[in-house]
């Protein structure tokens, strides 16, 4: 009873070979069987999904069809669904329930989608392996010791493992495209502004996007039809016409100008992935595409620029989690104990300073003692210390540093200027080519624990995806086969296009995927 | 006097809540006085995933204030996040403006200190004006309210105010006395009310003021160390706190002590300031351009349209009342304190002009001014009425003024008619005067026989009067008035009595 793509299920639904309820039931069974191992879903809304499926079936009987009727969807737990948990993979929001629906949830529900559950992710979207989730790592669906990528690892794994037709991810620096590549599914990061962010919990506001992940380019196009468009509640959403994205599919690539950015095929790229991409390029050339080499000269500054700007925004966005109105709050006893401990340490230092006759230090410590005893301060410090994990704290500290007096010009402002240069690189390249073709990741999925000790190595796994977020351009990750090394992990190619040319990406992506032997 | 050798230098930072239906960044209502936490929504509470959307009316209000104070308008300005942790600040930052305020480089005119030059020029027709520079006016959101004094260890939080639009208006340090600061604030309050962008109520907190003050020896141009005064919740408190603080700084300097740069709270009960925080505790707000809000772009056409749409400003209107209507400056000042009153006055006057069709227009204006500054303003003060809701509409007031100008009613009669008009809203002034026998009898032939008989009947009193007891004239007037039905013109009665008494004196 399970269909490999939503498009196939849709055909079966039209022929009365299945029902929405039957589709949901079969996916619930799969989740039941597999989720303990994979840990892709944090919550499963069994009753809600079945009820909505029955409602849709009754609507279908009356001839009320909807474009996504019967689509069983996983939703990354960074996106708000009214009256459902919204954890962002964090202890901070472990018990938080959203009061409202995200714009995309309203749009998709209207289109007939069924939300089967919330998917696991790196804490607040910060991570590339799904190992920073407070609720445990997600396992790669095919190889239990490997990571599924991140931060939308739960969504990618759920789709790859057949626990849902498709899923929503969020992409701030590659969080849709990288796990899609690692898990062998299709993932789209739309143009910044193409899809409303209202209801997407902010990590880095000027980078964050919501993107669909599916088993075919067609499914992703169908989802984008419902997701795209302006929203009055998001001032950064764009008033740009939404085409029917499925019309981009099934067309020849003849005459399409494809650029290969030199900087994406340089040092650090796995040689087998390079060969696999080159083989794809040859096929596209044979089919009439015009392939040329291009340069994006500021690519090397991408990761550094991203980690200054994104962490600066993150440090600001995450200030709201203070334990006052909602979210994790430390116990009163813990706070008092922390105050006492600090007090004792300060008193000890004070004694030393006094016996040394260091008047300045004495005054400083006296002052500190006054503020340290503040219960309010302890509430903030303890709640945030307990509520956030290490990677989140690392990024808050990085961002706070970059925004501090005396550092702003050196880091934040400079990084903004580099961001403009990177965007300019892309716009320049799209004068000459329609799409850029690159590897999605420098390596296939890595083993769990392999990079957790070295954040910089972890950050570099996003080296090919981050520039698109800096430039705001759309990107699509498409599976192009499995790596020749054991254990034959999936490999993805990335396509990038000019702002709002998602149709161009889907067009070439569809052709690319059809060239891959099943 | 010590104070004569020192000069205070004062700059004011005024926060003013804008009157808009919804909050600055969310559709929730921005109403004052509702039960705690009833005007909150996920956006204003900063719930995860919510985003701000700018209220355009608040931008328009800010631009109007900027134009009214001769500011330049930024073609492109940004919102910035100002970070600090406090429980009444739900997002951990206040969305404000930092290096690109919407309006900058303007000024406001106040009446100059009359005693500054040592001369008292209250006699001159128009007091001289002093320009106070406006450094900037920017738009930001208000925080919620922390209520601390509700039992020990408890702080209550009300988020209704959270996200209500505020303008922050920073003056140049151009003010030289607490009284100038007082007049500057009065002017600001008048202006925001005039423009209809705020109720300017300091007691409700919709107008708030912080003051920066330093002192320096007179004649010196450098600035002394300044302190910042907060919690100044009435215009009078601003003046008092500044007086206190200036005195404190002068005394400190005279004692050879340095003035510390610090933030002080004004304690209105104790009438003194106390330290809130020192310079060392200054916060790093880590300003960040708000990535959720696109830049505010104000094209030249919008600025020009708003400029054209500005009402005539109080100063200009005041001058016009003096110059073209011949009103005394004091009257013009009083009438232009409140825009609705000034509108009422002008409507009544133009309605009157339609009746008089010429004549001494200055006298007519003065007559209307007297009524507005008298009965009308008294009624406004004593009732909940506004000039717009007053039952005596400008047109009806013109009817009454006309009766008075035509001498159809006496001045006390007119007052009576006015108060009757408050209750009898469907009748004209003339009808009310008629119905209540308040139409003046100014027919000589009607009054003269009564004068004659009163004087005949009181020949003793007449004798005493003629022997110099002038006070008896009032008695004769009273007698005559009492004997005539209706309202004899008291002026005419007086004239006739004097004539007759004069005649009797010559006959003596």
Contacts between the chains, C-beta under 8 A, distances in Angstrom:
chain1	res1	chain2	res2	distance
A	78	B	49	8.0
A	79	B	49	7.4
A	80	B	48	7.0
A	80	B	49	4.5
A	86	B	48	6.1
A	86	B	49	7.3
A	88	B	48	7.1
A	93	B	48	6.8
A	96	B	48	7.1
A	98	B	47	7.5
A	98	B	48	7.4
A	98	B	49	7.2
A	99	B	42	5.1
A	99	B	47	6.4
A	100	B	42	5.3
A	100	B	47	7.7
A	100	B	50	8.0
A	102	B	49	6.2
A	197	B	51	6.4
A	198	B	49	7.1
A	198	B	50	7.3
A	198	B	51	5.4
A	199	B	49	4.4
A	199	B	50	7.8
A	200	B	49	5.7
A	201	B	48	4.3
A	201	B	49	4.7
A	202	B	48	7.9
A	202	B	49	7.3
A	202	B	51	8.0
A	202	B	292	7.6
A	204	B	291	7.7
A	205	B	291	3.9
A	205	B	292	5.1
A	206	B	291	3.9
A	232	B	53	6.7
A	233	B	51	6.2
A	233	B	53	6.1
A	234	B	51	5.3
A	234	B	53	7.7
A	235	B	51	6.9
A	235	B	52	7.0
A	235	B	53	5.2
A	235	B	54	6.6
A	235	B	292	6.6
A	235	B	293	5.7
A	235	B	294	5.7
A	236	B	51	7.8
A	236	B	291	7.7
A	236	B	292	6.5
A	236	B	294	6.5
A	312	B	288	6.3
A	313	B	288	7.2
A	313	B	291	5.7
A	315	B	286	7.8
A	316	B	81	5.4
A	316	B	83	6.4
A	316	B	92	7.6
A	316	B	93	6.1
A	316	B	286	7.7
A	316	B	288	5.2
A	318	B	92	7.9
A	319	B	83	6.1
A	319	B	85	7.0
A	319	B	91	6.6
A	319	B	92	2.5
A	319	B	93	5.9
A	320	B	46	4.7
A	320	B	48	7.6
A	320	B	90	6.3
A	320	B	91	4.7
A	320	B	92	4.9
A	322	B	85	6.1
A	322	B	87	7.7
A	322	B	92	6.2
A	324	B	87	4.8
A	324	B	90	7.9
A	324	B	157	7.8
A	325	B	45	6.5
A	325	B	90	6.3
A	326	B	47	7.4
A	367	B	280	8.0
A	376	B	87	7.1
A	380	B	85	5.4
A	400	B	286	6.8
A	403	B	83	7.8
A	403	B	286	4.0
A	403	B	287	7.6
A	403	B	288	5.8
A	404	B	284	5.9
A	404	B	286	6.0
A	405	B	284	4.7
A	405	B	286	7.7
A	408	B	286	7.9
A	408	B	287	7.8
A	412	B	288	7.5
